[in-house]
Amino acid sequence: MGPGVTAPAQPPLRRLTVLYDAECALCSFVRDWLVRQPQLVPLELLPAGSAEAAERYPGLGGTLDEITVVGDSGQVYRSTAAWIVVLWALREHRALAHRLSRGTGAWLARGAVLAAAQWRGSQWGGRAYRQGDGWSYHPSQGWTHSAPR
């Protein structure tokens, strides 16, 4: 932007909804941890595969593949950016979020997210995962959905 030009005002972030995979042990562990943390920005934790998530966020596909966070003004954060914004919302981790959002910290954050994704992919021992609601996971194909009969 040039001199005398200001950036448009961004709406304040008052609440974040964290869409997580309730069938994933790691995701559920992190959800439980988040609930216990002092929050500067309130976090609502909502299972990504739930009917409520589908109703509230119909355009967000792939939310079971990676963490997705939705701001109260419609902001959508995925993967590394989602983890960073969640840390930013926590009182004791905001400074860490700032460090992880740029430079070498961004590389570290990305590596942590990739490690978590790799663990999630291997938690079933390389076998396909099946759930009765039509969602299935296979390490080589990712998440797919077919309507239950």
C-alpha positions as CSV (number, residue, x, y, z in Angstrom):
1,M,0.0,0.0,0.0
2,G,1.2,3.5,-0.7
3,P,1.4,6.5,1.5
4,G,-1.9,7.7,3.0
5,V,-3.6,4.4,2.2
6,T,-4.7,2.3,5.1
7,A,-5.6,-1.3,5.2
8,P,-9.4,-2.1,5.5
9,A,-10.5,-2.7,9.0
10,Q,-10.7,-6.4,9.9
11,P,-13.6,-7.4,12.2
12,P,-12.4,-8.5,15.6
13,L,-12.1,-12.2,16.3
14,R,-14.5,-12.9,19.2
15,R,-14.9,-16.7,18.9
16,L,-13.4,-19.7,17.1
17,T,-15.0,-23.0,16.2
18,V,-12.5,-25.9,16.0
19,L,-13.7,-28.7,13.8
20,Y,-11.9,-31.9,14.8
21,D,-12.1,-35.6,14.0
22,A,-13.9,-37.1,17.1
23,E,-12.9,-40.6,15.9
24,C,-9.2,-39.8,16.1
25,A,-7.5,-40.5,19.4
26,L,-4.9,-37.7,18.9
27,C,-7.6,-35.2,17.9
28,S,-9.7,-36.1,21.0
29,F,-6.7,-35.8,23.3
30,V,-6.0,-32.3,21.9
31,R,-9.6,-31.3,22.3
32,D,-9.5,-32.4,25.9
33,W,-6.3,-30.4,26.4
34,L,-7.8,-27.3,24.8
35,V,-10.9,-27.4,27.0
36,R,-8.6,-27.1,30.1
37,Q,-6.6,-24.1,28.7
38,P,-7.3,-20.5,29.7
39,Q,-8.7,-18.9,26.6
40,L,-8.3,-15.3,25.4
41,V,-10.7,-16.0,22.5
42,P,-13.4,-18.6,23.3
43,L,-13.0,-21.9,21.5
44,E,-16.0,-24.0,20.6
45,L,-15.0,-27.6,19.8
46,L,-17.3,-29.3,17.4
47,P,-16.9,-32.8,15.8
48,A,-16.3,-32.3,12.1
49,G,-18.4,-35.3,11.1
50,S,-21.4,-34.2,13.2
51,A,-24.8,-33.2,11.8
52,E,-24.4,-29.8,13.5
53,A,-21.1,-29.2,11.7
54,A,-22.6,-30.2,8.3
55,E,-25.5,-27.9,8.9
56,R,-23.5,-24.9,10.1
57,Y,-20.6,-25.2,7.6
58,P,-22.0,-27.0,4.5
59,G,-19.3,-25.7,2.2
60,L,-16.3,-27.0,4.3
61,G,-15.3,-30.2,2.7
62,G,-12.3,-32.2,3.9
63,T,-12.7,-31.2,7.5
64,L,-11.9,-34.7,8.6
65,D,-8.6,-34.7,6.7
66,E,-7.2,-31.8,8.7
67,I,-8.0,-29.5,11.5
68,T,-10.2,-26.7,10.4
69,V,-11.0,-23.6,12.5
70,V,-13.8,-21.1,11.6
71,G,-13.8,-17.6,13.0
72,D,-17.0,-15.8,13.9
73,S,-16.8,-13.6,10.8
74,G,-16.4,-16.5,8.4
75,Q,-12.6,-16.7,8.5
76,V,-11.4,-20.3,7.7
77,Y,-8.1,-21.6,8.8
78,R,-6.7,-25.1,7.9
79,S,-3.7,-27.2,8.7
80,T,-0.8,-25.2,10.1
81,A,-2.7,-21.9,10.1
82,A,-5.5,-23.5,12.1
83,W,-3.1,-24.8,14.8
84,I,-1.4,-21.4,15.0
85,V,-4.7,-19.5,15.4
86,V,-5.8,-22.0,18.1
87,L,-2.6,-21.4,20.0
88,W,-3.1,-17.6,19.5
89,A,-6.5,-17.9,21.2
90,L,-4.9,-19.4,24.4
91,R,-3.6,-17.1,27.1
92,E,-0.5,-19.1,27.8
93,H,0.4,-19.8,24.2
94,R,-0.2,-16.6,22.3
95,A,3.5,-15.6,22.3
96,L,4.3,-19.1,20.9
97,A,1.7,-18.6,18.2
98,H,3.4,-15.4,17.1
99,R,6.8,-17.1,17.0
100,L,5.4,-20.0,15.0
101,S,3.6,-17.8,12.5
102,R,6.8,-16.5,10.8
103,G,10.4,-17.4,9.8
104,T,11.9,-20.5,11.3
105,G,8.9,-21.0,13.6
106,A,6.7,-21.5,10.6
107,W,8.9,-24.4,9.4
108,L,8.7,-25.9,12.9
109,A,4.9,-25.5,13.0
110,R,4.6,-27.1,9.6
111,G,6.8,-30.0,10.6
112,A,4.7,-30.6,13.7
113,V,1.5,-30.6,11.7
114,L,3.0,-33.1,9.2
115,A,4.2,-35.4,12.0
116,A,0.7,-35.4,13.6
117,A,-0.9,-36.1,10.2
118,Q,1.5,-39.0,9.7
119,W,0.7,-40.4,13.1
120,R,-3.0,-40.1,12.4
121,G,-2.5,-42.0,9.1
122,S,-0.7,-44.8,10.8
123,Q,-2.8,-45.1,14.0
124,W,-4.8,-48.0,12.5
125,G,-1.7,-49.8,11.6
126,G,-2.0,-49.0,7.9
127,R,-5.4,-50.6,7.7
128,A,-8.5,-48.9,6.5
129,Y,-10.7,-47.3,9.0
130,R,-14.5,-47.7,8.8
131,Q,-17.2,-46.0,10.7
132,G,-21.0,-46.8,10.6
133,D,-22.0,-43.3,9.4
134,G,-20.5,-43.8,5.9
135,W,-17.1,-42.2,6.5
136,S,-14.0,-44.4,5.9
137,Y,-10.3,-43.8,6.0
138,H,-7.6,-45.6,4.0
139,P,-4.0,-44.4,4.3
140,S,-3.4,-44.3,0.6
141,Q,-6.7,-42.7,-0.3
142,G,-7.6,-40.5,2.7
143,W,-11.2,-39.9,3.9
144,T,-14.1,-40.8,1.7
145,H,-17.9,-40.8,2.3
146,S,-20.6,-43.0,0.9
147,A,-24.1,-42.7,2.2
148,P,-25.0,-45.5,4.7
149,R,-27.6,-47.9,3.5
